[in-house]
Structures are given as structure tokens and as C-alpha cells.
């Protein structure tokens, strides 16, 4: 059998991919590095940060802050994944920094935020604010800045269409709303002290209802704290110093009430906007 093609028999040509024939070895792109999971990368960063804190732990306060921050981040990471866990701790940090900023604006010494896994975070005041009006401003500063942070996460979630970020924003709104329950030591209790201490009993009833409805140990622990604090404060309400402390003008009461109710409405609306049914975090 003869081939009429003057150039010889037909031979298939190799296909081209990225302008190179299949089978041709591409030029090296650099050393190949092993791929690590996000969790392993996070744990590596946390370990490095922990070593740094141990080495440069001369500032005890800053060391306690960093250690509690890292421990909470690791705990939340184990339960919810590293993205949600770290994001949650950062939202708590922004909330607590609202208190710190307002305390220092008033000249009240305060500690750095301390984090307690599944209990949130706290800031210790070295002295009390000068009166109930000043304490109300301190109490509202945390939920106010925390709400702004949660709203920022929700805007980010809408920009990138991320249900995980929406869930993080939802939890941020929820935590700030819970902190507005009107009973001390929660932020809402510090705020309504400028209105009338009797509001603390409303808050005590709300916490008790949550504890017995959900049967969660967290709510029972909070119930014990708020019941003791309510007893301690209410038993001193008729002392002259306490009466002077709660001497708040009506314009100040109106300002506290407007900000308090405005935050409650905004946080409920934020939770509604960020709600993602059936999401799994881990």
C-alpha cells in the first residue's frame, strides 16, 4: 500500500497546552513546600505567640491579656473552626475595648481585657466611676462599639456572600444584646442604674427565665453572679453616698434611655438580617 502524500505518511502532532506540547516538563517554579491545613497554621502561630509572651513576659498585664486571648482563640477554634473562633475573640475584644476607651476617657484606671472561654471577657476597674451617669456611659460603650463591629462583619459577609461571616455577625449581635440585660454586672445593669435601680429586678427575672428555659450551666452561673450583685447593691441603696452616686439629672436619664433602647432595637434588627438557618460551623 502506497501513500500519495509527497511528505510521507501522516503522523499525529502532539496537542498544545499553555503553548507547550503535552509531556514537556515545565520550568521549575521554585521549591515545593508542604501544604498545611489552616488549623495547623493557626496552632503554629499561636504557639509562636505563646513563646514570645513567655520570653518577653515582663509586662504581666499584657502577658495575661495575650495568654487569655490565645487560650480563648484555641478553645473556640476546637469547637467552631479557626475562622469563626478567631473572629469571635476579635469581636469580644472590640466590645471590651469600648469599655476601656470610655474608662480611660473618664480617667478611671482599668485593666486590659481578660478572656474566659464560653464566659466572654471582662475589664477590671481600679476605681468606680464618679456617679451612675458616668457608669452608664461605660456600660453602653462596650455594646455600642461591639455592635458597630458586628455590623461591619455583616457588611463584609454581604460583599463576599459568606454564610460563615453572617453567622459570626449574628453571634456578635446576640452577645451584645445579651449584655444589655438590665442587671449588674452586665452592661445593661450599669446603664439602667442611671434610670432607676429597680430595673435590676427585671433583669434578674430575665436571666432566671433564660436559665430555667434552656437549662444551660452558663445561665445558672450568670444568675448566681447577678443575684449576689443585686443583693449587695440594693442593700446599700439608702446610704447617703449611694444616694449621691445615683443623683442623675433628667436629661442624662433621657440620653441613657434613648441610647439603650436604640441599641436593643438595632441589635434585634441586626440579628434578623444576619440570621442563617441551619448553618454548620465545624
C-alpha positions as CSV (number, residue, x, y, z in Angstrom):
1,X,0.0,0.0,0.0
2,X,1.4,3.3,-1.0
3,X,0.8,6.9,0.4
4,X,0.1,9.6,-2.2
5,X,1.3,12.4,0.3
6,X,4.6,13.7,-1.1
7,X,5.7,14.5,2.5
8,X,5.3,10.9,3.7
9,X,2.7,9.1,5.8
10,X,0.5,11.2,8.2
11,X,1.7,11.3,11.8
12,X,-0.4,12.9,14.5
13,X,1.1,16.0,16.1
14,X,1.1,16.5,19.9
15,X,-1.6,18.7,21.4
16,X,-0.6,22.0,22.9
17,X,-1.4,23.1,26.4
18,X,-0.2,26.5,27.5
19,X,1.9,26.7,24.3
20,X,3.8,23.6,25.4
21,X,3.4,20.1,24.0
22,X,1.9,17.6,26.3
23,X,4.6,15.7,28.0
24,X,7.1,18.6,28.1
25,X,8.3,19.3,31.6
26,X,7.5,22.9,32.6
27,X,10.3,25.0,34.1
28,X,10.6,24.8,37.9
29,X,8.6,27.4,39.8
30,X,10.7,27.2,43.0
31,X,11.0,24.9,45.9
32,X,7.9,22.8,46.7
33,X,6.5,23.4,50.2
34,X,4.3,21.0,52.0
35,X,0.6,22.2,52.3
36,X,-0.5,22.6,55.8
37,X,-4.1,22.8,57.0
38,X,-5.5,26.1,58.2
39,X,-5.8,24.7,61.7
40,X,-2.2,23.6,61.8
41,X,-1.1,27.1,60.6
42,X,-3.2,28.7,63.3
43,X,-1.8,26.5,66.0
44,X,1.7,27.2,64.8
45,X,1.1,31.0,65.0
46,X,-0.5,30.6,68.5
47,X,2.5,28.6,69.7
48,X,4.9,31.2,68.3
49,X,2.9,33.9,70.0
50,X,2.9,31.9,73.3
51,X,6.7,31.5,73.2
52,X,7.0,35.3,72.6
53,X,4.8,36.0,75.6
54,X,6.8,33.7,77.8
55,X,10.1,35.2,76.7
56,X,9.0,38.8,76.9
57,X,6.5,38.5,79.8
58,X,8.0,41.3,81.9
59,X,4.7,43.2,81.4
60,X,2.5,41.0,83.5
61,X,-0.7,42.7,82.5
62,X,0.0,42.4,78.8
63,X,1.1,38.8,79.2
64,X,-2.2,37.9,80.9
65,X,-4.2,39.6,78.2
66,X,-2.3,37.8,75.4
67,X,-2.4,34.4,77.1
68,X,-6.2,34.6,77.8
69,X,-6.7,35.8,74.2
70,X,-4.8,32.9,72.8
71,X,-6.4,30.3,75.1
72,X,-9.9,31.5,74.1
73,X,-9.0,31.5,70.4
74,X,-7.8,27.9,70.6
75,X,-10.8,26.7,72.6
76,X,-13.3,28.4,70.2
77,X,-11.3,27.0,67.2
78,X,-11.6,23.5,68.5
79,X,-15.4,23.8,68.7
80,X,-16.2,26.1,65.8
81,X,-13.2,26.1,63.4
82,X,-10.4,28.6,63.3
83,X,-12.1,31.3,61.2
84,X,-15.1,31.6,63.4
85,X,-13.2,31.1,66.6
86,X,-10.6,33.8,66.0
87,X,-13.4,36.1,64.6
88,X,-15.4,35.6,67.8
89,X,-12.5,36.5,70.1
90,X,-11.8,39.6,68.0
91,X,-15.4,40.7,68.3
92,X,-15.2,40.2,72.1
93,X,-12.0,42.3,72.1
94,X,-13.7,45.2,70.2
95,X,-16.6,45.1,72.7
96,X,-14.2,45.2,75.7
97,X,-12.1,48.0,74.2
98,X,-15.2,50.1,74.1
99,X,-15.3,49.9,77.9
100,X,-11.5,50.5,78.2
101,X,-11.7,53.6,75.9
102,X,-14.5,55.2,77.9
103,X,-12.9,54.4,81.3
104,X,-9.7,56.0,80.3
105,X,-11.5,58.9,78.8
106,X,-13.0,59.4,82.3
107,X,-9.7,59.0,84.0
108,X,-10.6,55.7,85.6
109,X,-7.8,53.2,85.7
110,X,-8.7,49.9,84.0
111,X,-7.0,46.6,83.2
112,X,-6.6,45.2,79.7
113,X,-9.4,42.8,78.6
114,X,-9.3,39.3,80.1
115,X,-10.9,36.4,78.1
116,X,-12.7,33.5,79.7
117,X,-13.8,30.7,77.3
118,X,-17.6,30.4,77.0
119,X,-17.9,33.2,79.6
120,X,-16.9,36.1,77.3
121,X,-14.4,38.7,78.5
122,X,-14.1,41.3,81.2
123,X,-12.3,44.5,82.1
124,X,-11.4,45.3,85.8
125,X,-11.9,48.8,87.0
126,X,-9.4,50.0,89.5
127,X,-11.9,52.5,90.9
128,X,-15.6,53.2,90.4
129,X,-16.8,56.0,88.0
130,X,-17.7,59.2,89.8
131,X,-21.5,58.6,89.5
132,X,-24.2,56.5,87.9
133,X,-24.3,58.7,84.8
134,X,-20.6,58.0,84.2
135,X,-21.0,54.3,84.9
136,X,-23.9,54.2,82.4
137,X,-21.6,55.6,79.7
138,X,-19.0,53.0,80.5
139,X,-21.6,50.2,80.3
140,X,-23.1,51.4,77.0
141,X,-19.7,52.0,75.3
142,X,-19.0,48.2,75.0
143,X,-22.2,47.2,73.3
144,X,-22.1,50.3,71.1
145,X,-18.6,49.6,69.7
146,X,-19.3,45.9,69.7
147,X,-22.5,46.5,67.6
148,X,-20.5,48.6,65.1
149,X,-18.0,45.7,64.8
150,X,-20.8,43.1,64.2
151,X,-22.4,45.4,61.6
152,X,-19.0,45.7,59.8
153,X,-18.8,41.9,59.7
154,X,-22.3,41.7,58.3
155,X,-21.4,44.2,55.5
156,X,-18.3,42.2,54.8
157,X,-20.4,39.0,54.7
158,X,-22.8,40.5,52.1
159,X,-19.8,41.7,50.0
160,X,-18.3,38.2,49.8
161,X,-21.5,36.3,50.2
162,X,-20.2,34.3,53.2
163,X,-22.7,32.5,55.4
164,X,-19.9,31.9,58.0
165,X,-19.4,35.6,58.3
166,X,-23.1,36.2,58.6
167,X,-23.2,33.6,61.4
168,X,-20.3,35.4,63.1
169,X,-22.1,38.8,62.8
170,X,-25.3,37.1,64.2
171,X,-23.4,35.9,67.3
172,X,-21.8,39.3,67.7
173,X,-25.2,41.0,67.7
174,X,-26.6,38.3,70.1
175,X,-23.7,38.7,72.6
176,X,-24.1,42.5,72.7
177,X,-27.8,42.2,73.1
178,X,-27.4,39.7,76.0
179,X,-25.0,42.1,77.7
180,X,-27.8,44.7,77.7
181,X,-30.0,42.6,80.0
182,X,-30.6,45.2,82.8
183,X,-28.8,43.6,85.7
184,X,-25.3,44.2,87.2
185,X,-22.6,43.1,86.4
186,X,-23.8,43.0,82.8
187,X,-23.5,46.2,80.8
188,X,-27.3,46.8,80.7
189,X,-27.4,46.8,84.5
190,X,-24.8,49.6,84.6
191,X,-26.8,51.5,82.1
192,X,-30.2,51.3,83.8
193,X,-28.6,52.2,87.2
194,X,-28.8,55.8,85.8
195,X,-32.6,55.3,85.3
196,X,-33.6,53.5,88.5
197,X,-32.1,50.6,90.4
198,X,-35.5,48.9,90.4
199,X,-34.8,47.8,86.7
200,X,-32.3,45.3,88.1
201,X,-35.2,43.1,89.3
202,X,-36.5,43.0,85.7
203,X,-33.0,41.8,84.6
204,X,-32.9,39.2,87.4
205,X,-36.2,37.8,86.2
206,X,-35.0,37.7,82.6
207,X,-31.8,35.8,83.5
208,X,-33.7,33.3,85.7
209,X,-36.2,32.7,82.8
210,X,-33.3,32.0,80.4
211,X,-31.6,29.7,82.9
212,X,-34.7,27.6,83.6
213,X,-35.8,27.5,80.0
214,X,-32.5,26.4,78.4
215,X,-31.2,24.5,81.5
216,X,-27.7,25.7,80.5
217,X,-24.9,25.9,83.2
218,X,-23.8,29.2,81.7
219,X,-27.1,30.9,82.6
220,X,-27.1,29.5,86.1
221,X,-23.6,30.8,86.7
222,X,-24.6,34.2,85.5
223,X,-27.8,34.0,87.6
224,X,-25.7,33.5,90.8
225,X,-23.4,36.4,89.9
226,X,-26.3,38.8,89.2
227,X,-28.3,37.7,92.3
228,X,-25.4,38.4,94.6
229,X,-24.5,41.7,93.0
230,X,-28.2,42.8,93.1
231,X,-28.4,41.9,96.8
232,X,-25.1,43.8,97.6
233,X,-26.1,46.9,95.7
234,X,-29.8,47.0,96.8
235,X,-28.9,46.6,100.5
236,X,-26.8,49.8,100.2
237,X,-29.3,51.9,98.2
238,X,-30.3,54.1,101.2
239,X,-26.8,55.1,102.3
240,X,-26.1,58.8,101.7
241,X,-23.1,58.0,99.5
242,X,-25.2,55.7,97.4
243,X,-28.0,58.3,97.0
244,X,-25.4,60.8,95.9
245,X,-23.9,58.3,93.4
246,X,-27.4,57.8,91.8
247,X,-28.3,61.5,91.6
248,X,-28.7,61.7,87.8
249,X,-30.4,64.6,86.0
250,X,-33.5,64.0,83.8
251,X,-31.6,65.0,80.6
252,X,-29.0,62.4,81.5
253,X,-31.7,59.8,82.1
254,X,-33.3,60.5,78.8
255,X,-30.0,60.2,77.0
256,X,-29.3,56.8,78.6
257,X,-32.8,55.6,77.8
258,X,-32.6,56.6,74.2
259,X,-29.2,55.0,73.6
260,X,-30.2,51.9,75.5
261,X,-33.4,51.3,73.6
262,X,-31.9,52.3,70.3
263,X,-29.2,49.7,70.8
264,X,-31.7,47.0,71.6
265,X,-33.7,47.7,68.5
266,X,-30.6,47.9,66.3
267,X,-29.2,44.6,67.7
268,X,-32.5,42.8,67.1
269,X,-32.7,44.1,63.6
270,X,-29.0,43.1,63.0
271,X,-29.8,39.5,64.2
272,X,-32.7,39.3,61.9
273,X,-30.6,40.5,58.9
274,X,-27.7,38.1,59.7
275,X,-29.7,35.0,60.5
276,X,-28.6,32.0,58.5
277,X,-30.9,28.9,59.2
278,X,-29.2,25.5,59.5
279,X,-25.6,26.6,59.2
280,X,-22.8,24.3,60.5
281,X,-19.7,26.0,61.8
282,X,-17.4,22.9,62.1
